[in-house]
Amino acid sequence: MSAPPDPAAIERRIRGSLLRLRRDAPFFAALCLFARFRPSAGVPTACTDGRDVFYNPAYLAELSPAQLDAVLLHEVLHAALSHPTRVRARDPVRWNVAADIVVNGIVAAQPGLELPEGALRDPKLEHLSVEEIYALLDRRASNLCPNCLRPGAGGAVAGSSLAEIEAYWRRALLQAEAMARSLGQGTLPAGLERIVREASEPRVDWRTQLWRFLVRTPTDFGAFDRRFLHQRLYLEALEGESLRALVAVDTSGSVNGPLLGTFLGEVRGVLGAYPHVRAELYYADADLYGPYAIDVDTPLPPPKGGGGTRFEPFFERAEREPPGEGETLLIYLTDGYGSFPKDPPLAAVLWVVAPGGAPDSAFPFGSVVRLVDIDEGGG
């Protein structure tokens, strides 16, 4: 039986790892300064609870320097990107598989780092957010990585709320970026800027994003809503009560049954949340079907489509619509793969994109929001 590793020697190895990262990857090294590394013989390899990184000294002692750097960075990124706290009510094993795909993709892209044998990779998915990958993974994802649910992973630090932990790492990400820039790194590592932005900005579902189209900003303040004056509630009038929404649902061949069901569920959700909005529904593949007048009390018409994808017909039709009272908003639920019109429409556009759909940069106009967890009720 081999003697247990010297704790002081392991701590020196960790310090050496941080020095190598500082030399080769200032952003990652700065981020590691915000983590606490703690030995734990009860951890098979390494894990994080969202705040601290726990490691088995015997495991770290067997790693090469390049593997040690990769393992420590792997766990720090899980914490910094709030993976343990973002799991919420999702299946923890499946979530950890998705999180490992993202983190290992980042680590593998860094020169001089080596992932340990058996590390989970999926180059086709690792550019997506964890939520998107989770939604795309099969429910049997635990078979891909039976050890992904490590002790401590997915838990929360005792005495700290999830919001406090996420706020801690949002500050850490911003400070690490500033420290890296001061050392001359310039920009974040390739592919990491979007992931950091997602982790450092509070996440809201797309229906909440829709709210900004429904009311005026405080600088556009109009009048008080008289319906509430008798209660002495001086609320700004809901200018969005005159909003008209033209909603297109992508029914092309690339949109499968579950995703189409999610799209339609989101349409019903909007009707329920905003019953004052006057909505018209279109189905769209390479052609356009509709319009169908819809409201919260009427069932949605059966979908039509199944062909290729062209976004032009919907926007051409919207441009021909006669002007009505109030604002018009164009909402398109799609995977984003298709041909776009050359010129943007006059009306505001909100793209609601499926998990794994086209990147934000593919949309030449409008605002882009993303659905997650398509099998759990949508965004």
C-alpha positions as CSV (number, residue, x, y, z in Angstrom):
1,M,0.0,0.0,0.0
2,S,1.5,3.3,-1.1
3,A,2.0,6.1,1.4
4,P,-0.5,9.0,1.2
5,P,0.8,12.0,-0.7
6,D,2.4,14.8,1.2
7,P,-0.2,17.6,1.6
8,A,2.5,20.3,1.3
9,A,3.7,18.7,-1.9
10,I,0.2,18.7,-3.4
11,E,-0.2,22.4,-2.5
12,R,3.1,23.2,-4.2
13,R,1.8,21.4,-7.3
14,I,-1.4,23.5,-7.3
15,R,0.6,26.7,-6.9
16,G,2.8,25.6,-9.8
17,S,-0.3,24.9,-11.9
18,L,-1.6,28.4,-11.2
19,L,1.8,29.9,-12.2
20,R,1.7,28.0,-15.5
21,L,-1.8,29.3,-16.2
22,R,-0.7,32.8,-15.4
23,R,2.0,32.6,-18.0
24,D,0.0,30.9,-20.7
25,A,-3.7,31.9,-20.0
26,P,-4.0,35.1,-17.8
27,F,-7.8,35.1,-17.9
28,F,-8.0,31.6,-16.5
29,A,-5.3,32.1,-14.0
30,A,-7.1,35.3,-12.7
31,L,-10.3,33.3,-12.5
32,C,-8.6,30.6,-10.4
33,L,-7.7,33.2,-7.8
34,F,-11.3,33.4,-6.8
35,A,-11.6,29.7,-6.1
36,R,-10.6,27.9,-2.8
37,F,-9.0,24.6,-3.3
38,R,-9.7,22.1,-0.5
39,P,-8.4,18.5,-0.1
40,S,-11.0,15.8,0.5
41,A,-10.3,12.1,0.7
42,G,-14.0,11.5,0.2
43,V,-13.9,12.9,-3.4
44,P,-12.8,10.3,-6.0
45,T,-11.2,12.9,-8.3
46,A,-12.2,16.5,-8.1
47,C,-15.5,18.5,-7.9
48,T,-17.0,21.8,-7.0
49,D,-20.0,22.8,-5.0
50,G,-20.3,26.1,-6.8
51,R,-17.9,28.0,-4.5
52,D,-15.0,25.7,-3.5
53,V,-13.0,23.2,-5.5
54,F,-12.5,19.9,-3.7
55,Y,-9.8,17.4,-4.8
56,N,-8.5,14.0,-3.8
57,P,-4.8,14.4,-3.1
58,A,-4.0,10.9,-4.3
59,Y,-5.7,11.6,-7.6
60,L,-3.9,14.9,-8.2
61,A,-0.6,13.2,-7.3
62,E,-0.9,10.9,-10.3
63,L,-1.6,13.6,-12.9
64,S,0.9,15.0,-15.2
65,P,1.4,18.8,-15.0
66,A,-0.6,19.3,-18.2
67,Q,-3.4,17.1,-16.8
68,L,-3.3,18.8,-13.4
69,D,-3.7,22.2,-15.1
70,A,-6.7,20.9,-17.1
71,V,-8.4,19.3,-14.1
72,L,-8.1,22.4,-11.9
73,L,-9.3,24.7,-14.6
74,H,-12.2,22.3,-15.4
75,E,-13.6,22.6,-11.9
76,V,-13.0,26.3,-11.6
77,L,-14.9,26.9,-14.9
78,H,-17.8,24.8,-13.6
79,A,-18.0,27.1,-10.6
80,A,-17.3,30.3,-12.5
81,L,-20.0,29.6,-15.1
82,S,-22.4,28.8,-12.3
83,H,-23.1,25.2,-13.5
84,P,-23.8,23.8,-10.0
85,T,-26.4,26.6,-9.3
86,R,-27.9,26.8,-12.8
87,V,-29.0,23.1,-12.6
88,R,-32.2,24.2,-10.7
89,A,-34.8,21.4,-10.9
90,R,-33.2,19.6,-13.9
91,D,-31.9,16.0,-13.8
92,P,-28.5,16.4,-12.2
93,V,-26.7,13.7,-14.1
94,R,-27.9,14.8,-17.4
95,W,-27.0,18.4,-16.5
96,N,-23.5,17.5,-15.5
97,V,-23.0,15.7,-18.8
98,A,-24.0,18.9,-20.6
99,A,-21.8,21.0,-18.3
100,D,-18.8,18.7,-18.9
101,I,-19.2,18.9,-22.6
102,V,-19.0,22.7,-22.4
103,V,-16.1,22.9,-20.0
104,N,-14.0,20.2,-21.6
105,G,-14.5,21.9,-25.0
106,I,-13.0,25.1,-23.5
107,V,-10.2,23.3,-21.7
108,A,-9.3,21.2,-24.8
109,A,-8.9,24.4,-26.9
110,Q,-6.2,25.8,-24.6
111,P,-2.6,25.0,-25.7
112,G,-0.5,23.0,-23.2
113,L,-3.5,21.5,-21.4
114,E,-4.4,17.8,-21.5
115,L,-7.7,16.3,-20.4
116,P,-7.4,13.1,-18.4
117,E,-8.3,9.8,-20.1
118,G,-12.0,9.3,-20.3
119,A,-13.0,13.0,-20.3
120,L,-16.3,13.6,-22.1
121,R,-16.1,15.4,-25.4
122,D,-18.7,16.3,-28.1
123,P,-17.3,18.8,-30.5
124,K,-20.7,19.1,-32.3
125,L,-22.3,20.4,-29.1
126,E,-19.7,22.1,-27.0
127,H,-20.1,25.6,-28.6
128,L,-23.7,25.7,-27.3
129,S,-24.9,26.8,-23.8
130,V,-25.3,24.2,-21.1
131,E,-29.1,24.7,-21.2
132,E,-29.2,24.0,-25.0
133,I,-27.0,20.9,-24.7
134,Y,-29.2,19.6,-21.9
135,A,-32.3,20.1,-24.0
136,L,-30.7,18.2,-26.9
137,L,-29.3,15.3,-24.9
138,D,-31.1,12.0,-24.7
139,R,-32.6,11.3,-21.3
140,R,-30.2,8.4,-21.1
141,A,-27.3,10.8,-21.1
142,S,-26.0,9.4,-17.8
143,N,-24.8,6.4,-19.8
144,L,-22.3,8.7,-21.6
145,C,-20.6,9.6,-18.3
146,P,-21.7,7.5,-15.3
147,N,-19.2,9.3,-13.1
148,C,-20.3,12.9,-14.1
149,L,-22.3,13.3,-10.9
150,R,-19.4,13.7,-8.5
151,P,-19.8,14.3,-4.8
152,G,-20.5,17.9,-4.2
153,A,-21.4,18.7,-7.8
154,G,-24.7,20.4,-8.1
155,G,-24.9,21.3,-4.5
156,A,-24.8,24.7,-2.9
157,V,-22.4,26.2,-0.3
158,A,-23.8,26.0,3.2
159,G,-25.0,29.4,4.3
160,S,-24.9,30.9,0.8
161,S,-27.9,31.4,-1.4
162,L,-27.8,30.4,-5.1
163,A,-28.1,34.1,-6.0
164,E,-25.1,35.0,-3.8
165,I,-22.9,32.3,-5.4
166,E,-23.9,33.4,-8.9
167,A,-23.3,37.1,-8.0
168,Y,-19.9,36.2,-6.6
169,W,-18.8,34.5,-9.9
170,R,-20.3,37.2,-12.1
171,R,-18.0,39.7,-10.3
172,A,-15.1,37.2,-10.6
173,L,-15.6,36.9,-14.3
174,L,-15.6,40.6,-14.8
175,Q,-12.5,41.1,-12.6
176,A,-10.7,38.2,-14.2
177,E,-11.3,39.7,-17.7
178,A,-10.0,43.1,-16.5
179,M,-6.9,41.6,-14.9
180,A,-6.2,39.6,-18.0
181,R,-6.4,42.7,-20.2
182,S,-4.1,44.5,-17.8
183,L,-1.5,41.8,-18.4
184,G,-1.8,42.3,-22.1
185,Q,-4.0,39.3,-23.2
186,G,-6.4,41.7,-24.9
187,T,-9.4,39.6,-25.6
188,L,-10.9,36.5,-24.1
189,P,-9.9,33.1,-25.4
190,A,-11.6,32.1,-28.7
191,G,-15.2,30.9,-28.2
192,L,-15.3,31.9,-24.5
193,E,-16.7,35.4,-24.8
194,R,-20.3,34.2,-25.5
195,I,-20.2,31.7,-22.7
196,V,-18.9,34.2,-20.2
197,R,-21.6,36.7,-21.3
198,E,-24.2,34.1,-20.7
199,A,-22.9,33.3,-17.2
200,S,-22.4,36.9,-16.2
201,E,-25.8,38.2,-17.3
202,P,-29.0,37.3,-15.4
203,R,-31.1,34.8,-17.4
204,V,-34.7,35.5,-18.1
205,D,-37.1,33.5,-20.3
206,W,-38.1,34.9,-23.7
207,R,-41.7,35.7,-22.5
208,T,-40.1,38.1,-20.0
209,Q,-38.0,39.6,-22.8
210,L,-41.3,40.1,-24.7
211,W,-42.5,42.4,-21.9
212,R,-40.2,45.2,-23.1
213,F,-42.2,45.4,-26.3
214,L,-45.4,45.7,-24.4
215,V,-44.8,48.7,-22.2
216,R,-43.1,52.0,-22.7
217,T,-39.9,52.8,-20.8
218,P,-40.0,55.3,-17.9
219,T,-38.6,58.0,-20.2
220,D,-41.7,57.6,-22.4
221,F,-44.0,58.0,-19.4
222,G,-47.5,58.8,-20.5
223,A,-50.4,58.7,-18.0
224,F,-51.6,56.8,-15.0
225,D,-53.8,53.8,-15.5
226,R,-57.2,55.1,-14.3
227,R,-58.4,51.6,-13.5
228,F,-56.2,51.6,-10.4
229,L,-56.6,55.2,-9.2
230,H,-59.5,54.2,-6.8
231,Q,-57.0,52.0,-5.0
232,R,-54.5,54.9,-4.9
233,L,-52.1,52.8,-7.1
234,Y,-50.6,55.3,-9.5
235,L,-49.4,52.8,-12.2
236,E,-48.2,53.8,-15.6
237,A,-50.7,53.1,-18.3
238,L,-50.0,49.9,-20.2
239,E,-49.2,51.3,-23.6
240,G,-48.8,47.8,-25.0
241,E,-52.5,47.2,-24.7
242,S,-52.7,48.2,-28.4
243,L,-49.9,45.8,-29.4
244,R,-50.5,43.6,-32.4
245,A,-48.3,40.5,-32.7
246,L,-47.8,38.5,-35.9
247,V,-46.5,35.1,-34.9
248,A,-44.8,32.7,-37.4
249,V,-44.1,29.1,-36.4
250,D,-41.4,27.3,-38.4
251,T,-43.0,24.1,-39.7
252,S,-40.2,23.1,-42.1
253,G,-38.7,19.6,-42.3
254,S,-35.9,20.5,-39.8
255,V,-38.4,21.1,-37.0
256,N,-39.3,17.7,-35.5
257,G,-42.5,16.9,-33.6
258,P,-41.3,17.6,-30.0
259,L,-39.9,21.0,-31.1
260,L,-43.0,21.9,-33.0
261,G,-45.0,21.0,-29.9
262,T,-42.8,23.3,-27.9
263,F,-43.2,26.2,-30.3
264,L,-47.0,25.8,-30.2
265,G,-46.9,25.6,-26.4
266,E,-45.0,28.8,-26.3
267,V,-47.6,30.5,-28.5
268,R,-50.3,29.3,-26.1
269,G,-48.2,30.6,-23.2
270,V,-47.9,34.1,-24.7
271,L,-51.7,34.2,-25.3
272,G,-52.3,33.3,-21.6
273,A,-49.7,35.7,-20.2
274,Y,-50.7,38.6,-22.5
275,P,-54.4,38.3,-23.3
276,H,-54.6,41.9,-24.3
277,V,-52.3,41.4,-27.3
278,R,-54.1,41.0,-30.6
279,A,-52.3,38.0,-32.3
280,E,-52.3,36.4,-35.7
281,L,-50.6,33.1,-36.3
282,Y,-48.8,31.9,-39.4
283,Y,-47.2,28.5,-40.2
284,A,-44.2,28.8,-42.4
285,D,-41.8,26.5,-44.3
286,A,-40.8,27.6,-47.8
287,D,-44.4,28.9,-48.1
288,L,-46.7,30.7,-45.7
289,Y,-50.0,29.4,-44.3
290,G,-52.5,31.7,-42.6
291,P,-53.2,34.1,-41.1
292,Y,-55.2,32.5,-38.3
293,A,-56.7,34.8,-35.7
294,I,-56.0,33.3,-32.3
295,D,-56.7,34.1,-28.7
296,V,-56.4,32.5,-25.3
297,D,-59.8,30.8,-25.6
298,T,-59.5,29.2,-29.0
299,P,-57.5,26.1,-30.0
300,L,-54.6,26.5,-32.3
301,P,-55.2,25.3,-35.9
302,P,-53.4,22.2,-37.0
303,P,-49.8,22.9,-38.4
304,K,-49.1,22.9,-42.1
305,G,-45.7,22.6,-43.8
306,G,-42.8,20.1,-43.8
307,G,-40.8,21.5,-46.7
308,G,-37.7,23.7,-46.9
309,T,-37.2,27.0,-44.9
310,R,-37.6,30.5,-46.3
311,F,-38.1,33.4,-43.9
312,E,-38.9,35.9,-46.7
313,P,-42.7,35.0,-47.2
314,F,-43.6,35.9,-43.6
315,F,-41.8,39.3,-43.7
316,E,-43.1,40.1,-47.2
317,R,-46.7,39.4,-45.9
318,A,-46.1,41.5,-42.8
319,E,-44.9,44.5,-44.9
320,R,-48.2,44.3,-46.9
321,E,-50.4,44.3,-43.8
322,P,-52.3,47.6,-43.5
323,P,-51.3,49.7,-40.6
324,G,-53.5,49.4,-37.5
325,E,-53.7,51.1,-34.1
326,G,-50.6,50.8,-31.9
327,E,-47.4,49.0,-32.5
328,T,-46.8,45.7,-34.5
329,L,-44.4,43.1,-33.3
330,L,-43.2,40.2,-35.5
331,I,-42.3,37.0,-33.6
332,Y,-40.7,34.1,-35.4
333,L,-40.2,30.7,-33.6
334,T,-37.6,28.7,-35.6
335,D,-34.3,26.8,-35.5
336,G,-32.9,29.7,-37.6
337,Y,-31.7,27.7,-40.6
338,G,-33.1,29.2,-43.7
339,S,-32.9,32.2,-46.1
340,F,-33.4,35.7,-44.8
341,P,-34.8,38.7,-46.6
342,K,-32.3,41.3,-47.8
343,D,-33.9,44.2,-46.0
344,P,-35.2,44.3,-42.4
345,P,-38.9,45.0,-41.9
346,L,-40.1,48.3,-40.4
347,A,-41.7,46.5,-37.4
348,A,-39.7,45.2,-34.4
349,V,-38.7,41.5,-34.8
350,L,-38.2,38.9,-32.0
351,W,-36.6,35.6,-33.1
352,V,-37.3,32.8,-30.6
353,V,-34.7,30.1,-31.4
354,A,-34.7,26.4,-30.6
355,P,-31.9,24.8,-28.6
356,G,-29.0,24.1,-31.0
357,G,-30.4,26.5,-33.5
358,A,-28.4,28.9,-35.6
359,P,-26.0,31.3,-33.8
360,D,-27.1,34.8,-32.9
361,S,-24.7,36.1,-35.6
362,A,-26.8,34.3,-38.3
363,F,-29.8,36.6,-37.8
364,P,-29.3,39.8,-39.8
365,F,-31.9,41.9,-37.9
366,G,-34.1,41.8,-34.8
367,S,-33.6,40.5,-31.3
368,V,-32.6,36.9,-30.6
369,V,-33.7,34.9,-27.6
370,R,-33.4,31.2,-27.0
371,L,-35.6,28.4,-25.7
372,V,-34.2,25.8,-23.3
373,D,-35.4,22.5,-21.9
374,I,-37.8,21.7,-24.8
375,D,-39.0,18.6,-23.0
376,E,-39.7,20.4,-19.8
377,G,-42.1,23.1,-20.9
378,G,-39.9,25.4,-23.0
379,G,-38.2,28.6,-22.0
